[in-house]
């Protein structure tokens, strides 16, 4: 049924997995990179290209990558760049795949059927992007599941970049990731795709584990998230400092702005959109109050939020979690990390162009893979 050609299967569109690297030996990431590459080689999907974009490493990383390339596991380029986002854009430009995905050296895909099923589903739905569930490794050392919050996509990061797959031609058409953004270029991209009403589908499995960057926590992250809000929503509603503070810290959006943003979702999903937005606001207010030891009473909580907003015209860093309290979900600007709200929402949110149909199973044919450098069969 399928014809092999050059070690790959025809009739399967290529997927390029892009990994940015820089001095991974000095960074202590050799073992993690080995796990990433080993597990990618075991994916059932036959046409995967692993493309590494290295930032002119000087610690022996280039030789390490050369060893992986000689074994047929990766293609790589090593040259100066302007940072991780620039590297991702270079990877998109050089990718041979119809589809692209993004994994850092410390990430890995733990479901060997994942890309097989995702690409099959995207082809069937003619989807531009997909999003799924993942495990997140927090900088404080604990692991938590990150469920997609696509109905909250304007309030928070709806899904980590590592749990998404994109069609390459649309990323090129939409001018790639914004290199002016360091931490929230992925959030900015997803917002732009939704506001252009591209088709997206949900892959309803947990398939990838990724590490949360410590740069997502702090004042700088708050300010960058604020800039993304201004960039994408200023033409829809006048955004004052006070309004922006509430949007950044508590996911509290003006009703008039939410009304306009709801138009980017199908009509039959809009009621759930408003419910999800209010639920996210309450979750973030409750988390803020819990961290600060404020009463759970709703009226007191609202007053505490208002008082916090009136203290400054610029975003403030969220108070740190007490050392003896292990949070169940990260409280970061733009990150939901929250349980899916129990409000009768469909298991597969109806994004523009989504069918909500189950994924088709594909034939797990797999082209032969060479040995990993330093590993026995």
ChimeraX attribute file (.defattr): number of C-alpha atoms within 10 A of each C-alpha:
attribute: neighborCount
match mode: 1-to-1
recipient: residues
	/A:1	5
	/A:2	10
	/A:3	10
	/A:4	12
	/A:5	8
	/A:6	7
	/A:7	13
	/A:8	18
	/A:9	18
	/A:10	15
	/A:11	11
	/A:12	18
	/A:13	18
	/A:14	21
	/A:15	26
	/A:16	26
	/A:17	24
	/A:18	27
	/A:19	24
	/A:20	24
	/A:21	24
	/A:22	21
	/A:23	18
	/A:24	22
	/A:25	17
	/A:26	13
	/A:27	9
	/A:28	11
	/A:29	15
	/A:30	17
	/A:31	13
	/A:32	16
	/A:33	20
	/A:34	18
	/A:35	18
	/A:36	20
	/A:37	20
	/A:38	18
	/A:39	15
	/A:40	22
	/A:41	25
	/A:42	18
	/A:43	22
	/A:44	21
	/A:45	29
	/A:46	25
	/A:47	22
	/A:48	26
	/A:49	21
	/A:50	25
	/A:51	24
	/A:52	25
	/A:53	26
	/A:54	24
	/A:55	22
	/A:56	16
	/A:57	18
	/A:58	13
	/A:59	14
	/A:60	13
	/A:61	21
	/A:62	22
	/A:63	12
	/A:64	14
	/A:65	21
	/A:66	18
	/A:67	16
	/A:68	21
	/A:69	18
	/A:70	13
	/A:71	14
	/A:72	17
	/A:73	24
	/A:74	20
	/A:75	17
	/A:76	20
	/A:77	19
	/A:78	17
	/A:79	10
	/A:80	14
	/A:81	14
	/A:82	10
	/A:83	14
	/A:84	20
	/A:85	22
	/A:86	22
	/A:87	24
	/A:88	22
	/A:89	20
	/A:90	17
	/A:91	24
	/A:92	26
	/A:93	14
	/A:94	14
	/A:95	21
	/A:96	17
	/A:97	19
	/A:98	16
	/A:99	24
	/A:100	26
	/A:101	24
	/A:102	22
	/A:103	23
	/A:104	19
	/A:105	22
	/A:106	21
	/A:107	23
	/A:108	23
	/A:109	25
	/A:110	19
	/A:111	18
	/A:112	17
	/A:113	18
	/A:114	20
	/A:115	23
	/A:116	24
	/A:117	20
	/A:118	26
	/A:119	27
	/A:120	19
	/A:121	22
	/A:122	23
	/A:123	13
	/A:124	11
	/A:125	18
	/A:126	16
	/A:127	20
	/A:128	21
	/A:129	25
	/A:130	21
	/A:131	25
	/A:132	27
	/A:133	23
	/A:134	24
	/A:135	21
	/A:136	21
	/A:137	18
	/A:138	16
	/A:139	13
	/A:140	9
	/A:141	7
	/A:142	12
	/A:143	17
	/A:144	17
	/A:145	17
	/A:146	25
	/A:147	22
	/A:148	27
	/A:149	27
	/A:150	24
	/A:151	24
	/A:152	23
	/A:153	20
	/A:154	27
	/A:155	26
	/A:156	25
	/A:157	25
	/A:158	25
	/A:159	26
	/A:160	24
	/A:161	20
	/A:162	24
	/A:163	24
	/A:164	23
	/A:165	26
	/A:166	23
	/A:167	21
	/A:168	22
	/A:169	16
	/A:170	16
	/A:171	20
	/A:172	13
	/A:173	8
	/A:174	12
	/A:175	10
	/A:176	21
	/A:177	22
	/A:178	16
	/A:179	17
	/A:180	12
	/A:181	17
	/A:182	18
	/A:183	20
	/A:184	23
	/A:185	20
	/A:186	21
	/A:187	25
	/A:188	21
	/A:189	19
	/A:190	22
	/A:191	22
	/A:192	15
	/A:193	17
	/A:194	19
	/A:195	16
	/A:196	12
	/A:197	16
	/A:198	18
	/A:199	20
	/A:200	26
	/A:201	29
	/A:202	27
	/A:203	24
	/A:204	16
	/A:205	13
	/A:206	18
	/A:207	20
	/A:208	21
	/A:209	24
	/A:210	22
	/A:211	18
	/A:212	19
	/A:213	11
	/A:214	11
	/A:215	12
	/A:216	19
	/A:217	19
	/A:218	16
	/A:219	15
	/A:220	16
	/A:221	21
	/A:222	23
	/A:223	18
	/A:224	20
	/A:225	27
	/A:226	22
	/A:227	17
	/A:228	19
	/A:229	20
	/A:230	17
	/A:231	11
	/A:232	14
	/A:233	17
	/A:234	13
	/A:235	9
	/A:236	13
	/A:237	13
	/A:238	12
	/A:239	17
	/A:240	11
	/A:241	15
	/A:242	16
	/A:243	15
	/A:244	25
	/A:245	25
	/A:246	19
	/A:247	24
	/A:248	25
	/A:249	25
	/A:250	24
	/A:251	27
	/A:252	21
	/A:253	19
	/A:254	14
	/A:255	10
	/A:256	11
	/A:257	15
	/A:258	18
	/A:259	13
	/A:260	12
	/A:261	17
	/A:262	20
	/A:263	13
	/A:264	17
	/A:265	19
	/A:266	15
	/A:267	12
	/A:268	9
	/A:269	19
	/A:270	18
	/A:271	11
	/A:272	17
	/A:273	24
	/A:274	17
	/A:275	17
	/A:276	21
	/A:277	23
	/A:278	15
	/A:279	18
	/A:280	25
	/A:281	21
	/A:282	18
	/A:283	19
	/A:284	20
	/A:285	22
	/A:286	21
	/A:287	19
	/A:288	21
	/A:289	19
	/A:290	14
	/A:291	17
	/A:292	15
	/A:293	9
	/A:294	14
	/A:295	13
	/A:296	14
	/A:297	10
	/A:298	12
	/A:299	9
	/A:300	13
	/A:301	19
	/A:302	16
	/A:303	11
	/A:304	17
	/A:305	17
	/A:306	13
	/A:307	11
	/A:308	14
	/A:309	21
	/A:310	11
	/A:311	11
	/A:312	12
	/A:313	13
	/A:314	16
	/A:315	23
	/A:316	18
	/A:317	16
	/A:318	17
	/A:319	11
	/A:320	11
	/A:321	15
	/A:322	10
	/A:323	7
	/A:324	6
	/A:325	8
	/A:326	11
	/A:327	14
	/A:328	13
	/A:329	19
	/A:330	19
	/A:331	22
	/A:332	20
	/A:333	28
	/A:334	25
	/A:335	21
	/A:336	26
	/A:337	23
	/A:338	19
	/A:339	15
	/A:340	16
	/A:341	14
	/A:342	9
	/A:343	10
	/A:344	8
	/A:345	17
	/A:346	11
	/A:347	10
	/A:348	17
	/A:349	21
	/A:350	23
	/A:351	21
	/A:352	19
	/A:353	17
	/A:354	18
	/A:355	15
	/A:356	16
	/A:357	11
	/A:358	11
	/A:359	18
	/A:360	12
	/A:361	12
	/A:362	15
	/A:363	11
	/A:364	14
	/A:365	13
	/A:366	16
	/A:367	19
	/A:368	11
	/A:369	13
	/A:370	13
	/A:371	15
	/A:372	19
	/A:373	18
	/A:374	7
	/A:375	8
	/A:376	6
	/A:377	5
